[in-house]
């Protein structure tokens, strides 16, 4: 009897320890925090929670937002503790709440995050050498704050529309394909050289979508995503990569997205997951 009780206590101790190290095991909630800017806003703040809900998955989404923020600014903020972020958080109920003047340290310890996402400002997302000036030190800082549990991921952003007026487009000779190839090459290299669990190929998903009947109309201003099918395409890439589920089998379609646009978005994202650094033509 005494031996049985000791065994029972040992099992309970192990289970409690596992829960403490990884609460997601027990509550089945995926918690993702993006350290980004308006491109992470485009990627995770709209439709990702709805896709998860339709797939019977629980998700908490955080986005540490500063418009136009490059990795160098995030690194600077980590060093001086600047409370300059708009912290957007979408809870289990799907309601987004925003807190202003939040520091990285505050957000990093707000939840037992499963994934923490990094990304470069869009104009420099194809510049490996520039990324390497900040990303290594930033990941070291974050790891010290959150411990070993969260996995790090990298958000691959998209190339600009062919006629974009963004001043950063000149870096790539104002050529969409040149910009996309630079982004793909850079993110592929980062995947090999960093301890990223995976790359979210939103950039390839958008580029795939541009081969469809929608054409080069995935942005609203030449670089930020079109609010409906544009953002939905990026969210589909996030969903399939986070949950390892075929987004084409997910029933969710946003109100302002028609069935053909939804089919294109899901196919573009699915093909991007299969081939994250190469363009796949969408025959719709």
JOFEN-V856524 format. One record per residue. RES is the residue in three letters. PSI is psi as a letter, one per 20 degrees, with the letter a starting at -180 (NA if undefined). NEAR is the number of other ideal C-beta (glycine too) atoms within 12 Angstrom. D_CENTER is the distance of its C-alpha to the mean C-alpha in Angstrom with 2 decimals. Layout:
# JOFEN-V856524
RES,PSI,NEAR,D_CENTER ; RES,PSI,NEAR,D_CENTER
This chain:
# JOFEN-V856524
UNK,g,7,51.75 ; UNK,g,8,50.79 ; UNK,h,9,48.97 ; UNK,g,10,47.10 ; UNK,h,11,46.00 ; UNK,g,12,44.82 ; UNK,g,13,42.73 ; UNK,g,14,41.25 ; UNK,h,14,40.39 ; UNK,g,14,38.78 ; UNK,g,14,36.53 ; UNK,h,14,35.58 ; UNK,g,14,34.85 ; UNK,g,15,32.49 ; UNK,g,16,30.65 ; UNK,h,16,30.37 ; UNK,g,15,29.11 ; UNK,h,16,26.41 ; UNK,g,17,25.33 ; UNK,h,16,25.31 ; UNK,h,18,23.16 ; UNK,m,24,20.69 ; UNK,h,23,21.13 ; UNK,h,27,18.57 ; UNK,h,19,21.35 ; UNK,g,16,23.61 ; UNK,i,18,21.72 ; UNK,k,18,19.28 ; UNK,p,25,16.45 ; UNK,p,39,12.86 ; UNK,p,36,11.62 ; UNK,p,46,8.09 ; UNK,p,43,8.18 ; UNK,p,49,6.16 ; UNK,o,50,8.92 ; UNK,c,47,8.95 ; UNK,b,38,11.05 ; UNK,h,30,11.74 ; UNK,h,45,9.13 ; UNK,h,48,6.33 ; UNK,g,37,9.22 ; UNK,h,43,9.55 ; UNK,h,47,6.23 ; UNK,i,49,6.22 ; UNK,i,36,9.79 ; UNK,p,35,11.77 ; UNK,h,43,12.53 ; UNK,g,48,9.89 ; UNK,h,36,12.44 ; UNK,h,30,15.23 ; UNK,g,44,14.17 ; UNK,g,34,13.96 ; UNK,g,23,17.29 ; UNK,h,26,18.88 ; UNK,j,26,18.06 ; UNK,k,15,19.69 ; UNK,q,31,16.72 ; UNK,p,26,16.25 ; UNK,q,39,13.03 ; UNK,p,37,12.66 ; UNK,p,50,9.75 ; UNK,q,45,10.15 ; UNK,o,42,9.27 ; UNK,o,47,11.58 ; UNK,p,37,12.59 ; UNK,p,35,15.20 ; UNK,p,21,15.80 ; UNK,j,24,15.95 ; UNK,p,37,15.20 ; UNK,r,32,15.29 ; UNK,h,38,14.73 ; UNK,h,24,18.47 ; UNK,g,29,18.45 ; UNK,g,41,16.02 ; UNK,g,28,18.41 ; UNK,g,21,21.39 ; UNK,h,31,20.24 ; UNK,h,35,19.83 ; UNK,h,18,23.37 ; UNK,j,15,25.09 ; UNK,k,18,23.33 ; UNK,p,21,22.83 ; UNK,m,20,21.97 ; UNK,j,24,20.55 ; UNK,q,37,17.26 ; UNK,o,28,16.72 ; UNK,o,34,15.07 ; UNK,p,33,13.81 ; UNK,p,34,13.79 ; UNK,o,34,13.94 ; UNK,a,21,16.37 ; UNK,h,20,17.68 ; UNK,i,14,19.85 ; UNK,j,23,17.13 ; UNK,p,13,18.60 ; UNK,p,24,16.67 ; UNK,q,20,18.49 ; UNK,p,21,18.25 ; UNK,p,20,19.90 ; UNK,r,16,20.90 ; UNK,l,16,22.01 ; UNK,q,30,19.83 ; UNK,r,28,19.47 ; UNK,g,39,16.76 ; UNK,h,24,19.19 ; UNK,g,25,19.56 ; UNK,h,39,15.96 ; UNK,h,34,15.55 ; UNK,j,21,18.62 ; UNK,h,26,18.13 ; UNK,q,30,16.77 ; UNK,m,29,17.02 ; UNK,q,37,13.30 ; UNK,h,32,12.45 ; UNK,p,37,9.13 ; UNK,p,43,8.34 ; UNK,p,44,5.65 ; UNK,q,49,7.70 ; UNK,q,48,8.24 ; UNK,q,43,11.66 ; UNK,q,34,13.30 ; UNK,g,48,13.55 ; UNK,h,32,17.26 ; UNK,j,34,17.03 ; UNK,i,42,14.06 ; UNK,j,38,16.83 ; UNK,n,29,18.94 ; UNK,g,26,18.74 ; UNK,h,15,21.62 ; UNK,g,21,20.21 ; UNK,g,37,16.91 ; UNK,i,22,19.18 ; UNK,i,19,21.13 ; UNK,h,31,18.55 ; UNK,g,37,15.79 ; UNK,g,20,18.33 ; UNK,h,21,19.81 ; UNK,g,38,16.65 ; UNK,h,32,15.46 ; UNK,g,19,19.08 ; UNK,g,29,19.17 ; UNK,g,38,16.18 ; UNK,h,23,17.64 ; UNK,h,17,20.98 ; UNK,h,26,19.76 ; UNK,i,28,17.95 ; UNK,a,17,20.08 ; UNK,i,15,19.48 ; UNK,g,26,17.74 ; UNK,q,35,13.97 ; UNK,q,30,12.31 ; UNK,p,36,10.35 ; UNK,r,40,7.50 ; UNK,p,44,6.87 ; UNK,o,47,4.78 ; UNK,o,47,7.95 ; UNK,r,51,9.18 ; UNK,q,50,12.27 ; UNK,q,44,15.96 ; UNK,r,42,18.11 ; UNK,q,32,20.61 ; UNK,h,26,23.88 ; UNK,k,16,25.77 ; UNK,q,28,23.27 ; UNK,j,15,25.12 ; UNK,p,28,22.43 ; UNK,h,15,24.41 ; UNK,i,28,21.81 ; UNK,h,27,22.41 ; UNK,h,15,25.70 ; UNK,h,24,24.07 ; UNK,k,29,23.61 ; UNK,k,16,27.02 ; UNK,k,22,25.54 ; UNK,o,20,24.77 ; UNK,g,33,21.66 ; UNK,g,21,22.22 ; UNK,g,20,22.86 ; UNK,g,37,19.62 ; UNK,g,38,17.61 ; UNK,h,24,19.63 ; UNK,g,37,19.04 ; UNK,g,45,15.24 ; UNK,g,36,15.55 ; UNK,g,26,18.19 ; UNK,g,35,16.42 ; UNK,h,41,13.21 ; UNK,g,26,15.68 ; UNK,g,24,17.71 ; UNK,h,36,15.07 ; UNK,h,24,14.28 ; UNK,h,15,18.04 ; UNK,i,17,18.77 ; UNK,r,27,16.26 ; UNK,l,22,15.80 ; UNK,p,29,12.23 ; UNK,h,22,12.09 ; UNK,r,27,10.21 ; UNK,p,37,8.41 ; UNK,o,45,5.96 ; UNK,l,43,8.77 ; UNK,h,53,8.05 ; UNK,g,50,10.92 ; UNK,h,43,13.19 ; UNK,g,55,12.67 ; UNK,g,54,13.87 ; UNK,h,43,16.57 ; UNK,g,42,17.70 ; UNK,h,48,18.05 ; UNK,i,37,20.23 ; UNK,i,28,22.72 ; UNK,a,31,23.44 ; UNK,i,20,25.96 ; UNK,h,30,23.50 ; UNK,b,19,23.74 ; UNK,l,25,22.23 ; UNK,k,24,21.56 ; UNK,i,43,17.80 ; UNK,r,38,17.78 ; UNK,i,18,19.82 ; UNK,j,20,21.02 ; UNK,i,28,20.45 ; UNK,h,35,16.91 ; UNK,q,30,15.03 ; UNK,q,41,14.25 ; UNK,p,32,17.13 ; UNK,h,24,16.72 ; UNK,e,27,17.50 ; UNK,h,43,17.05 ; UNK,g,42,14.83 ; UNK,h,41,12.08 ; UNK,h,44,12.95 ; UNK,g,53,12.40 ; UNK,g,52,8.74 ; UNK,h,49,8.45 ; UNK,h,55,10.70 ; UNK,g,49,8.75 ; UNK,g,48,5.98 ; UNK,g,44,9.30 ; UNK,h,38,11.30 ; UNK,g,41,9.38 ; UNK,g,40,8.97 ; UNK,i,31,12.54 ; UNK,l,15,14.19 ; UNK,q,24,15.90 ; UNK,o,20,17.07 ; UNK,h,41,15.55 ; UNK,h,26,18.87 ; UNK,i,18,20.61 ; UNK,p,31,18.74 ; UNK,i,16,21.20 ; UNK,p,28,19.12 ; UNK,p,27,19.76 ; UNK,q,30,19.24 ; UNK,g,15,22.62 ; UNK,j,16,22.51 ; UNK,p,29,21.37 ; UNK,r,18,24.31 ; UNK,h,14,24.56 ; UNK,g,18,24.62 ; UNK,h,32,21.54 ; UNK,g,34,19.70 ; UNK,g,28,21.11 ; UNK,g,39,20.02 ; UNK,g,48,16.41 ; UNK,g,43,16.27 ; UNK,g,35,18.27 ; UNK,g,47,16.24 ; UNK,g,49,13.01 ; UNK,g,33,15.22 ; UNK,h,36,16.93 ; UNK,h,43,13.88 ; UNK,h,35,13.05 ; UNK,h,23,16.76 ; UNK,n,21,17.05 ; UNK,i,35,13.86 ; UNK,j,30,16.06 ; UNK,q,22,18.73 ; UNK,p,30,19.40 ; UNK,p,27,20.63 ; UNK,p,18,23.03 ; UNK,o,32,22.70 ; UNK,m,13,26.28 ; UNK,NA,23,26.18
